[in-house]
């Protein structure tokens, strides 16, 4: 089944999204997939294909990403969460599941905290809790410059680099990830935006989350969320389960697809 695509007005945005699993006439639980920093909705293509038989799957492009674009001068985790709330309300989705990776996971956490009646359960894949990236302006500028150089490389070169750096990734992940790097607004890589993102404090937000949570973490030497932080998150969120995927890096479901997705399927089926 091919994915459909559309725009919907949410806040000041025309949010572009793909949808899977909604055209067969069956009523299914809605699921919103929230992508990571510099990705887009189609970076979830493999996950969406596997979930579309059981869920009505939505893959929006976040503010400043893909075809959504929008004002990035107000780009922050809080604004991204407000955009997701507006997206859910605009489409009239009834208590969807949220599954977010990295930036999308942090976004899902905030939505669940601020709009508890709006979501059914959340899956958080290596959210940037206690992100260790430097706040030094020069370091942030270097990161932005390197990202711009990669963004400007030909698509074939980017795909080759992704394959070389991630030999375990399924081929279905390569094209969408490479294409997404051509679409995001480079201003989201600016030091001012990055500094604003790093200032988010997750603990008070997590303490407000009451819905079921599955927190997925990577190998402690490769991911962001350490075992100690995962344990703290589980204490703060009373209905939080944790899953640590050995050998996987920050892109957990890409590095170890079956080991990640089987527990995700089981978690969502139980709620």
FENURGI-V460227 format. One record per residue. N is the residue number from 1. RES is the residue in three letters. PHI is phi as a letter, one per 30 degrees, with the letter a starting at -180 (* if undefined). NEAR is the number of other ideal C-beta (glycine too) atoms within 10 Angstrom. Layout:
{{N & RES & PHI & NEAR} {N & RES & PHI & NEAR}}
This chain:
{{1 & UNK & * & 11} {2 & UNK & d & 7} {3 & UNK & d & 19} {4 & UNK & d & 12} {5 & UNK & b & 13} {6 & UNK & a & 12} {7 & UNK & c & 14} {8 & UNK & b & 16} {9 & UNK & d & 11} {10 & UNK & b & 23} {11 & UNK & h & 17} {12 & UNK & c & 12} {13 & UNK & c & 22} {14 & UNK & c & 13} {15 & UNK & d & 27} {16 & UNK & d & 20} {17 & UNK & b & 23} {18 & UNK & c & 22} {19 & UNK & b & 20} {20 & UNK & b & 25} {21 & UNK & i & 23} {22 & UNK & c & 18} {23 & UNK & c & 13} {24 & UNK & c & 10} {25 & UNK & i & 5} {26 & UNK & c & 10} {27 & UNK & d & 8} {28 & UNK & b & 15} {29 & UNK & d & 19} {30 & UNK & d & 23} {31 & UNK & b & 27} {32 & UNK & c & 27} {33 & UNK & c & 28} {34 & UNK & c & 31} {35 & UNK & d & 26} {36 & UNK & d & 25} {37 & UNK & e & 19} {38 & UNK & i & 23} {39 & UNK & d & 25} {40 & UNK & b & 26} {41 & UNK & e & 31} {42 & UNK & d & 21} {43 & UNK & d & 28} {44 & UNK & c & 26} {45 & UNK & e & 19} {46 & UNK & d & 18} {47 & UNK & d & 24} {48 & UNK & d & 22} {49 & UNK & d & 15} {50 & UNK & d & 16} {51 & UNK & c & 23} {52 & UNK & d & 20} {53 & UNK & d & 13} {54 & UNK & c & 15} {55 & UNK & b & 23} {56 & UNK & d & 23} {57 & UNK & c & 29} {58 & UNK & c & 27} {59 & UNK & b & 25} {60 & UNK & d & 29} {61 & UNK & d & 26} {62 & UNK & d & 29} {63 & UNK & e & 26} {64 & UNK & i & 24} {65 & UNK & b & 27} {66 & UNK & h & 26} {67 & UNK & c & 14} {68 & UNK & d & 24} {69 & UNK & h & 17} {70 & UNK & j & 21} {71 & UNK & d & 14} {72 & UNK & c & 19} {73 & UNK & d & 10} {74 & UNK & c & 14} {75 & UNK & d & 22} {76 & UNK & a & 16} {77 & UNK & d & 20} {78 & UNK & d & 15} {79 & UNK & d & 22} {80 & UNK & d & 24} {81 & UNK & d & 22} {82 & UNK & d & 20} {83 & UNK & d & 22} {84 & UNK & d & 29} {85 & UNK & e & 18} {86 & UNK & d & 17} {87 & UNK & d & 25} {88 & UNK & d & 23} {89 & UNK & d & 13} {90 & UNK & d & 14} {91 & UNK & c & 20} {92 & UNK & i & 7} {93 & UNK & d & 18} {94 & UNK & c & 12} {95 & UNK & h & 13} {96 & UNK & d & 24} {97 & UNK & d & 26} {98 & UNK & c & 26} {99 & UNK & b & 28} {100 & UNK & b & 25} {101 & UNK & c & 29} {102 & UNK & h & 24} {103 & UNK & e & 22} {104 & UNK & d & 29} {105 & UNK & d & 25} {106 & UNK & d & 27} {107 & UNK & d & 28} {108 & UNK & d & 30} {109 & UNK & e & 28} {110 & UNK & d & 24} {111 & UNK & e & 28} {112 & UNK & d & 26} {113 & UNK & d & 21} {114 & UNK & d & 15} {115 & UNK & b & 15} {116 & UNK & d & 12} {117 & UNK & d & 7} {118 & UNK & c & 18} {119 & UNK & b & 24} {120 & UNK & d & 17} {121 & UNK & a & 22} {122 & UNK & b & 28} {123 & UNK & c & 28} {124 & UNK & c & 32} {125 & UNK & c & 30} {126 & UNK & h & 27} {127 & UNK & d & 28} {128 & UNK & d & 21} {129 & UNK & d & 23} {130 & UNK & h & 15} {131 & UNK & e & 17} {132 & UNK & d & 8} {133 & UNK & d & 14} {134 & UNK & d & 13} {135 & UNK & c & 12} {136 & UNK & d & 11} {137 & UNK & e & 12} {138 & UNK & d & 9} {139 & UNK & d & 13} {140 & UNK & d & 20} {141 & UNK & d & 14} {142 & UNK & d & 13} {143 & UNK & e & 16} {144 & UNK & d & 19} {145 & UNK & d & 11} {146 & UNK & d & 11} {147 & UNK & d & 17} {148 & UNK & d & 11} {149 & UNK & d & 9} {150 & UNK & d & 14} {151 & UNK & d & 15} {152 & UNK & d & 11} {153 & UNK & d & 15} {154 & UNK & e & 10} {155 & UNK & e & 12} {156 & UNK & d & 9} {157 & UNK & d & 11} {158 & UNK & d & 20} {159 & UNK & d & 17} {160 & UNK & d & 14} {161 & UNK & d & 13} {162 & UNK & d & 18} {163 & UNK & d & 14} {164 & UNK & d & 8} {165 & UNK & d & 8} {166 & UNK & b & 16} {167 & UNK & d & 7} {168 & UNK & d & 12} {169 & UNK & d & 17} {170 & UNK & d & 10} {171 & UNK & d & 9} {172 & UNK & d & 14} {173 & UNK & d & 23} {174 & UNK & d & 17} {175 & UNK & d & 16} {176 & UNK & e & 17} {177 & UNK & d & 24} {178 & UNK & d & 22} {179 & UNK & d & 16} {180 & UNK & d & 20} {181 & UNK & d & 18} {182 & UNK & d & 14} {183 & UNK & c & 19} {184 & UNK & d & 23} {185 & UNK & d & 19} {186 & UNK & d & 14} {187 & UNK & d & 14} {188 & UNK & d & 20} {189 & UNK & c & 22} {190 & UNK & d & 18} {191 & UNK & e & 17} {192 & UNK & d & 13} {193 & UNK & d & 20} {194 & UNK & d & 23} {195 & UNK & d & 14} {196 & UNK & d & 16} {197 & UNK & d & 19} {198 & UNK & d & 15} {199 & UNK & d & 10} {200 & UNK & d & 16} {201 & UNK & c & 9} {202 & UNK & d & 21} {203 & UNK & d & 12} {204 & UNK & d & 9} {205 & UNK & d & 20} {206 & UNK & e & 24} {207 & UNK & d & 14} {208 & UNK & c & 14} {209 & UNK & d & 25} {210 & UNK & c & 13} {211 & UNK & d & 21} {212 & UNK & d & 21} {213 & UNK & b & 24} {214 & UNK & c & 23} {215 & UNK & c & 25} {216 & UNK & c & 30} {217 & UNK & b & 25} {218 & UNK & c & 24} {219 & UNK & e & 16} {220 & UNK & e & 13} {221 & UNK & d & 8} {222 & UNK & b & 15} {223 & UNK & c & 22} {224 & UNK & c & 19} {225 & UNK & d & 26} {226 & UNK & d & 16} {227 & UNK & e & 11} {228 & UNK & d & 10} {229 & UNK & d & 17} {230 & UNK & d & 22} {231 & UNK & d & 11} {232 & UNK & d & 17} {233 & UNK & d & 24} {234 & UNK & d & 16} {235 & UNK & d & 11} {236 & UNK & d & 17} {237 & UNK & c & 25} {238 & UNK & d & 11} {239 & UNK & c & 13} {240 & UNK & c & 19} {241 & UNK & c & 15} {242 & UNK & b & 17} {243 & UNK & b & 17} {244 & UNK & c & 16} {245 & UNK & c & 22} {246 & UNK & d & 9} {247 & UNK & i & 13} {248 & UNK & d & 24} {249 & UNK & c & 18} {250 & UNK & e & 19} {251 & UNK & d & 23} {252 & UNK & d & 26} {253 & UNK & d & 23} {254 & UNK & d & 24} {255 & UNK & d & 21} {256 & UNK & b & 19} {257 & UNK & d & 20} {258 & UNK & d & 8} {259 & UNK & d & 16} {260 & UNK & d & 22} {261 & UNK & d & 17} {262 & UNK & d & 10} {263 & UNK & d & 16} {264 & UNK & d & 20} {265 & UNK & e & 14} {266 & UNK & d & 10} {267 & UNK & d & 20} {268 & UNK & d & 20} {269 & UNK & d & 9} {270 & UNK & d & 10} {271 & UNK & b & 12}}
